[in-house]
Amino acid sequence: MLNVLKGRCISMLHSINDISILLSLSKMTIYRKLKVKELKPYIVIKQGVQYLDDDGLTLLTEMLNNKCETVKDDVNVNVTNDSLNEETAIDIDDYITFLKSEIDFFKSEIQEKNSQIENLNNRLASEQELTKNRQVLELKQPKDIKALEQHFKDLDNSLIEIRERMEDRKNISSRKNIFQKIFKK
């Protein structure tokens, strides 16, 4: 399917996600490569999303392949040139020492990160325990409120019964007074 955009024919647009999957690279690497001025004409922005057309994808692939080949050639040249020198052994020993120090550094960094992760896990467990306790208290609180409500209802009923008894006594005493008045006369 051909799309016409800004006077150019574009056979297909590729999203950054598609390109990263296709080339087995991270999205950040793709975004960094898109900043190269050679690729700018091939970038299309639709609804705020960057796409790369087929020509741009081809150019990006070639750029990545050329870079890989350049690095391989540099390594091969360095190895062949170094193998001719006596200093190679010293350089290799220095390089090995450097690599070992880097490995030690990364091990210490990993240990530090592991201790930080363990600390965060402990704090998370504490927070979860606090949350659990708070929820238990919140669940108990309505029961206590219900118990108080029931107590007040019982108290109200008791007061109503007492009031009714008082009214009954009053009515009985008022009857006695009437009979007393009648029989006294």
GUDO-718300 format. One record per residue (C-alpha): residue in three letters; x, y, z. Coordinates in nm, 4 decimals, decimal comma, always signed. Layout:
N
@r: ALA	X: X	Y: Y	Z: Z $
...
This chain:
185
@r: MET	X: +0,0000	Y: +0,0000	Z: +0,0000 $
@r: LEU	X: +0,1473	Y: +0,3343	Z: -0,1011 $
@r: ASN	X: +0,0912	Y: +0,6470	Z: +0,1030 $
@r: VAL	X: +0,1609	Y: +0,9935	Z: -0,0284 $
@r: LEU	X: +0,2924	Y: +1,2288	Z: +0,2360 $
@r: LYS	X: +0,4490	Y: +1,5707	Z: +0,1702 $
@r: GLY	X: +0,4868	Y: +1,4925	Z: -0,1971 $
@r: ARG	X: +0,6819	Y: +1,1691	Z: -0,1297 $
@r: CYS	X: +0,5732	Y: +0,8153	Z: -0,1909 $
@r: ILE	X: +0,6152	Y: +0,6090	Z: +0,1203 $
@r: SER	X: +0,5735	Y: +0,2394	Z: +0,0822 $
@r: MET	X: +0,5471	Y: +0,1656	Z: +0,4540 $
@r: LEU	X: +0,6039	Y: +0,3377	Z: +0,7837 $
@r: HIS	X: +0,7721	Y: +0,1549	Z: +1,0694 $
@r: SER	X: +0,7209	Y: +0,2457	Z: +1,4341 $
@r: ILE	X: +1,0119	Y: +0,2615	Z: +1,6734 $
@r: ASN	X: +0,8787	Y: -0,0484	Z: +1,8500 $
@r: ASP	X: +0,8668	Y: -0,2432	Z: +1,5222 $
@r: ILE	X: +1,2194	Y: -0,1330	Z: +1,4322 $
@r: SER	X: +1,3563	Y: -0,2301	Z: +1,7730 $
@r: ILE	X: +1,2034	Y: -0,5769	Z: +1,7400 $
@r: LEU	X: +1,3202	Y: -0,6133	Z: +1,3810 $
@r: LEU	X: +1,6800	Y: -0,5099	Z: +1,4538 $
@r: SER	X: +1,6946	Y: -0,6579	Z: +1,8069 $
@r: LEU	X: +1,7920	Y: -0,3230	Z: +1,9551 $
@r: SER	X: +1,6467	Y: -0,1231	Z: +2,2397 $
@r: LYS	X: +1,4055	Y: +0,1614	Z: +2,1698 $
@r: MET	X: +1,6522	Y: +0,4039	Z: +2,3276 $
@r: THR	X: +1,9198	Y: +0,2978	Z: +2,0766 $
@r: ILE	X: +1,6760	Y: +0,3546	Z: +1,7906 $
@r: TYR	X: +1,5806	Y: +0,6987	Z: +1,9247 $
@r: ARG	X: +1,9508	Y: +0,7906	Z: +1,9550 $
@r: LYS	X: +2,0135	Y: +0,6790	Z: +1,5974 $
@r: LEU	X: +1,7172	Y: +0,8838	Z: +1,4739 $
@r: LYS	X: +1,8986	Y: +1,1996	Z: +1,5888 $
@r: VAL	X: +2,1597	Y: +1,1458	Z: +1,3147 $
@r: LYS	X: +2,1042	Y: +1,4083	Z: +1,0472 $
@r: GLU	X: +2,1211	Y: +1,1527	Z: +0,7637 $
@r: LEU	X: +1,8014	Y: +0,9914	Z: +0,8965 $
@r: LYS	X: +1,6035	Y: +1,3143	Z: +0,9579 $
@r: PRO	X: +1,4488	Y: +1,3264	Z: +0,6054 $
@r: TYR	X: +1,3090	Y: +0,9748	Z: +0,6505 $
@r: ILE	X: +1,1323	Y: +1,0427	Z: +0,9813 $
@r: VAL	X: +0,7568	Y: +1,0959	Z: +0,9630 $
@r: ILE	X: +0,5569	Y: +1,2151	Z: +1,2621 $
@r: LYS	X: +0,1916	Y: +1,1148	Z: +1,2736 $
@r: GLN	X: -0,0235	Y: +1,2128	Z: +1,5704 $
@r: GLY	X: +0,2884	Y: +1,2747	Z: +1,7786 $
@r: VAL	X: +0,4404	Y: +0,9326	Z: +1,7024 $
@r: GLN	X: +0,7665	Y: +0,8993	Z: +1,5089 $
@r: TYR	X: +0,7818	Y: +0,6576	Z: +1,2169 $
@r: LEU	X: +1,0631	Y: +0,5707	Z: +0,9808 $
@r: ASP	X: +0,9920	Y: +0,4920	Z: +0,6159 $
@r: ASP	X: +1,1442	Y: +0,1989	Z: +0,4240 $
@r: ASP	X: +1,4358	Y: +0,4030	Z: +0,2866 $
@r: GLY	X: +1,5181	Y: +0,5284	Z: +0,6361 $
@r: LEU	X: +1,5017	Y: +0,1756	Z: +0,7735 $
@r: THR	X: +1,7397	Y: +0,0569	Z: +0,5014 $
@r: LEU	X: +1,9801	Y: +0,3439	Z: +0,5759 $
@r: LEU	X: +1,9622	Y: +0,2749	Z: +0,9507 $
@r: THR	X: +2,0361	Y: -0,0932	Z: +0,8940 $
@r: GLU	X: +2,3327	Y: -0,0076	Z: +0,6721 $
@r: MET	X: +2,4642	Y: +0,2386	Z: +0,9317 $
@r: LEU	X: +2,4443	Y: -0,0261	Z: +1,2023 $
@r: ASN	X: +2,6091	Y: -0,2925	Z: +0,9839 $
@r: ASN	X: +2,8896	Y: -0,0547	Z: +0,8833 $
@r: LYS	X: +2,9522	Y: +0,0316	Z: +1,2467 $
@r: CYS	X: +2,9701	Y: -0,3375	Z: +1,3416 $
@r: GLU	X: +3,2114	Y: -0,4090	Z: +1,0565 $
@r: THR	X: +3,4286	Y: -0,1093	Z: +1,1521 $
@r: VAL	X: +3,4519	Y: -0,2314	Z: +1,5119 $
@r: LYS	X: +3,5382	Y: -0,5856	Z: +1,3915 $
@r: ASP	X: +3,8052	Y: -0,4478	Z: +1,1565 $
@r: ASP	X: +3,9537	Y: -0,2342	Z: +1,4360 $
@r: VAL	X: +3,9709	Y: -0,5343	Z: +1,6654 $
@r: ASN	X: +4,1320	Y: -0,7483	Z: +1,3941 $
@r: VAL	X: +4,3863	Y: -0,4778	Z: +1,3067 $
@r: ASN	X: +4,4720	Y: -0,4240	Z: +1,6727 $
@r: VAL	X: +4,5146	Y: -0,7950	Z: +1,7325 $
@r: THR	X: +4,7372	Y: -0,8452	Z: +1,4263 $
@r: ASN	X: +4,9457	Y: -0,5339	Z: +1,4980 $
@r: ASP	X: +4,9786	Y: -0,6172	Z: +1,8660 $
@r: SER	X: +5,0810	Y: -0,9723	Z: +1,7991 $
@r: LEU	X: +5,3898	Y: -0,8377	Z: +1,6249 $
@r: ASN	X: +5,5054	Y: -0,6343	Z: +1,9230 $
@r: GLU	X: +5,6609	Y: -0,7547	Z: +2,2442 $
@r: GLU	X: +5,4513	Y: -0,4986	Z: +2,4228 $
@r: THR	X: +5,1472	Y: -0,7068	Z: +2,3429 $
@r: ALA	X: +5,1986	Y: -0,9270	Z: +2,6463 $
@r: ILE	X: +5,2231	Y: -0,6224	Z: +2,8705 $
@r: ASP	X: +4,9200	Y: -0,4628	Z: +2,7072 $
@r: ILE	X: +4,7217	Y: -0,7823	Z: +2,7406 $
@r: ASP	X: +4,8240	Y: -0,8169	Z: +3,1057 $
@r: ASP	X: +4,7252	Y: -0,4549	Z: +3,1679 $
@r: TYR	X: +4,3994	Y: -0,5125	Z: +2,9874 $
@r: ILE	X: +4,3306	Y: -0,8284	Z: +3,1858 $
@r: THR	X: +4,4073	Y: -0,6420	Z: +3,5092 $
@r: PHE	X: +4,1784	Y: -0,3630	Z: +3,3986 $
@r: LEU	X: +3,9015	Y: -0,6101	Z: +3,3172 $
@r: LYS	X: +3,9424	Y: -0,7840	Z: +3,6534 $
@r: SER	X: +3,9173	Y: -0,4515	Z: +3,8329 $
@r: GLU	X: +3,6066	Y: -0,3700	Z: +3,6311 $
@r: ILE	X: +3,4576	Y: -0,7088	Z: +3,7203 $
@r: ASP	X: +3,5343	Y: -0,6472	Z: +4,0888 $
@r: PHE	X: +3,3780	Y: -0,3027	Z: +4,0635 $
@r: PHE	X: +3,0627	Y: -0,4431	Z: +3,9040 $
@r: LYS	X: +3,0448	Y: -0,7194	Z: +4,1656 $
@r: SER	X: +3,0591	Y: -0,4587	Z: +4,4419 $
@r: GLU	X: +2,7914	Y: -0,2567	Z: +4,2614 $
@r: ILE	X: +2,5720	Y: -0,5666	Z: +4,2362 $
@r: GLN	X: +2,6217	Y: -0,6381	Z: +4,6074 $
@r: GLU	X: +2,5270	Y: -0,2792	Z: +4,6874 $
@r: LYS	X: +2,2165	Y: -0,3023	Z: +4,4707 $
@r: ASN	X: +2,1258	Y: -0,6359	Z: +4,6298 $
@r: SER	X: +2,1518	Y: -0,4814	Z: +4,9778 $
@r: GLN	X: +1,9378	Y: -0,1884	Z: +4,8629 $
@r: ILE	X: +1,6803	Y: -0,4265	Z: +4,7194 $
@r: GLU	X: +1,6814	Y: -0,6288	Z: +5,0421 $
@r: ASN	X: +1,6346	Y: -0,3085	Z: +5,2414 $
@r: LEU	X: +1,3440	Y: -0,2070	Z: +5,0195 $
@r: ASN	X: +1,1895	Y: -0,5527	Z: +5,0547 $
@r: ASN	X: +1,2167	Y: -0,5288	Z: +5,4345 $
@r: ARG	X: +1,0544	Y: -0,1867	Z: +5,4317 $
@r: LEU	X: +0,7837	Y: -0,3154	Z: +5,2018 $
@r: ALA	X: +0,7167	Y: -0,6081	Z: +5,4373 $
@r: SER	X: +0,6935	Y: -0,3657	Z: +5,7312 $
@r: GLU	X: +0,4525	Y: -0,1432	Z: +5,5405 $
@r: GLN	X: +0,2415	Y: -0,4441	Z: +5,4487 $
@r: GLU	X: +0,2300	Y: -0,5530	Z: +5,8134 $
@r: LEU	X: +0,1294	Y: -0,2023	Z: +5,9214 $
@r: THR	X: -0,1398	Y: -0,1910	Z: +5,6545 $
@r: LYS	X: -0,2689	Y: -0,5307	Z: +5,7626 $
@r: ASN	X: -0,2856	Y: -0,4177	Z: +6,1269 $
@r: ARG	X: -0,4621	Y: -0,0956	Z: +6,0299 $
@r: GLN	X: -0,7177	Y: -0,2923	Z: +5,8291 $
@r: VAL	X: -0,7795	Y: -0,5240	Z: +6,1250 $
@r: LEU	X: -0,8355	Y: -0,2212	Z: +6,3480 $
@r: GLU	X: -1,0683	Y: -0,0664	Z: +6,0929 $
@r: LEU	X: -1,2665	Y: -0,3902	Z: +6,0772 $
@r: LYS	X: -1,2913	Y: -0,4047	Z: +6,4574 $
@r: GLN	X: -1,4009	Y: -0,0442	Z: +6,4854 $
@r: PRO	X: -1,7397	Y: -0,0899	Z: +6,3156 $
@r: LYS	X: -1,8076	Y: -0,3889	Z: +6,5441 $
@r: ASP	X: -1,7337	Y: -0,1697	Z: +6,8454 $
@r: ILE	X: -1,9606	Y: +0,0994	Z: +6,7044 $
@r: LYS	X: -2,2344	Y: -0,1568	Z: +6,6461 $
@r: ALA	X: -2,1914	Y: -0,2824	Z: +7,0024 $
@r: LEU	X: -2,2219	Y: +0,0753	Z: +7,1294 $
@r: GLU	X: -2,5308	Y: +0,1337	Z: +6,9151 $
@r: GLN	X: -2,6890	Y: -0,1834	Z: +7,0550 $
@r: HIS	X: -2,6022	Y: -0,0729	Z: +7,4097 $
@r: PHE	X: -2,7665	Y: +0,2665	Z: +7,3517 $
@r: LYS	X: -3,0768	Y: +0,0974	Z: +7,2070 $
@r: ASP	X: -3,0963	Y: -0,1265	Z: +7,5134 $
@r: LEU	X: -3,0518	Y: +0,1755	Z: +7,7372 $
@r: ASP	X: -3,3261	Y: +0,3619	Z: +7,5474 $
@r: ASN	X: -3,5576	Y: +0,0626	Z: +7,5832 $
@r: SER	X: -3,4843	Y: +0,0461	Z: +7,9567 $
@r: LEU	X: -3,5574	Y: +0,4168	Z: +7,9951 $
@r: ILE	X: -3,8810	Y: +0,3816	Z: +7,8007 $
@r: GLU	X: -3,9859	Y: +0,0930	Z: +8,0295 $
@r: ILE	X: -3,9037	Y: +0,2977	Z: +8,3378 $
@r: ARG	X: -4,1009	Y: +0,5931	Z: +8,2018 $
@r: GLU	X: -4,3993	Y: +0,3673	Z: +8,1307 $
@r: ARG	X: -4,3823	Y: +0,2259	Z: +8,4865 $
@r: MET	X: -4,3653	Y: +0,5772	Z: +8,6258 $
@r: GLU	X: -4,6701	Y: +0,6790	Z: +8,4229 $
@r: ASP	X: -4,8546	Y: +0,3662	Z: +8,5388 $
@r: ARG	X: -4,7777	Y: +0,4493	Z: +8,9022 $
@r: LYS	X: -4,8887	Y: +0,8044	Z: +8,8486 $
@r: ASN	X: -5,2148	Y: +0,6866	Z: +8,6958 $
@r: ILE	X: -5,2691	Y: +0,4423	Z: +8,9838 $
@r: SER	X: -5,1960	Y: +0,7065	Z: +9,2437 $
@r: SER	X: -5,4301	Y: +0,9512	Z: +9,0721 $
@r: ARG	X: -5,7083	Y: +0,6871	Z: +9,0827 $
@r: LYS	X: -5,6488	Y: +0,6308	Z: +9,4521 $
@r: ASN	X: -5,6796	Y: +1,0003	Z: +9,5079 $
@r: ILE	X: -6,0114	Y: +1,0099	Z: +9,3266 $
@r: PHE	X: -6,1474	Y: +0,7165	Z: +9,5285 $
@r: GLN	X: -6,0197	Y: +0,8659	Z: +9,8493 $
@r: LYS	X: -6,1888	Y: +1,1918	Z: +9,7737 $
@r: ILE	X: -6,5166	Y: +1,0221	Z: +9,6937 $
@r: PHE	X: -6,5238	Y: +0,8016	Z: +10,0031 $
@r: LYS	X: -6,4184	Y: +1,0728	Z: +10,2401 $
@r: LYS	X: -6,7171	Y: +1,2763	Z: +10,1710 $
